[in-house]
Amino acid sequence: MNNKAFLKNGELTAGYINETEINTQIVAVYEVVRLISGKALFFEDHFIRLQRSANLLGFELKFSALTIKLHIEKLCKISDIHTMNVKVIIQLAQEQIIYVYFIATAYPPDYAYKSGVKCNFLSIERPNPNAKSVGVNFDIRQKIEDRLESNQVFETILVNNTGIITEGSKSNIFFINENKLYTAPNALVLQGITRAKVIELAASLKIEVEFAEITATEIAKFDAAFITGTSPKILPIAQIDSIKFNTENNTLQQLMDAYNQLINSYLTNT
């Protein structure tokens, strides 16, 4: 296994990529895709979001879904890595450049899906949260990483300038009360792929979803909470700051089971 290489416009380059250089040179959009046994999970949804992010920044994506997928497959074959997260960055300019490379991947341990994880709040607001861009959010990312490390929590939950809970630093967040889901309005968050799947699954399971502006002072009224994302999938929250939640909530367990079945179905049929 060798992840000391990356692709630039489909050409192999030895060594680790310098993300800082990419992030500061020019505005770029990116996606992190989870590979399972060499298959890019929900790749079609990631491509659509790449296009949307580019459009929000005033650009048209010049790379097709097929081109990007072939680049990912080429990197897998060269590196002999088939289960890991891969990052796709596209610099947005007249001559667009695409980078594809593996990133350090840490999936939650099995016990975390039962006991849940600890989180905390951080007052910070991303500009243009609907666009998954690297150049604009690099400084914010550094502040979040520092906060995660100093507080020894799994995830930091962001609160915007008006006190509304928006999303996690690398995830989206849901709350549960009386078999009903609550999450921030779409306009306030990066609309995650896993988040969208949860909303679709909730509809199929007849679980109501409310898009609500929830403040950090209100969370004690909820029975359960969870984050969603490429790496954590659906992960129960045990605690945010001093407020504790029920990690065995029936609605939460129902959604976790349904999401795992969705993944298995996608991998089987792709």
Secondary structure, 3 states (H helix, E strand, C coil): CCCCEEEECCEEEECCCCHHHHHHHCCEEEEEEEEECCEECCHHHHHHHHHHHHHHCCCCCCCCHHHHHHHHHHHHHHHCCCCEEEEEEEECCCCCEEEEEECCCCCCCCCHHHHCEEEEEEECCCCCCCCCECCCCHHHHHHHHHHHHHHCCCEEEEECCCCEEEEECCCEEEEEECCEEEECCHHHCCCCHHHHHHHHHHHHCCCEEEECCCEHHHHHHCCEEEEEECCCEEEEEEEECCEECCCCCHHHHHHHHHHHHHHHHHHHHC
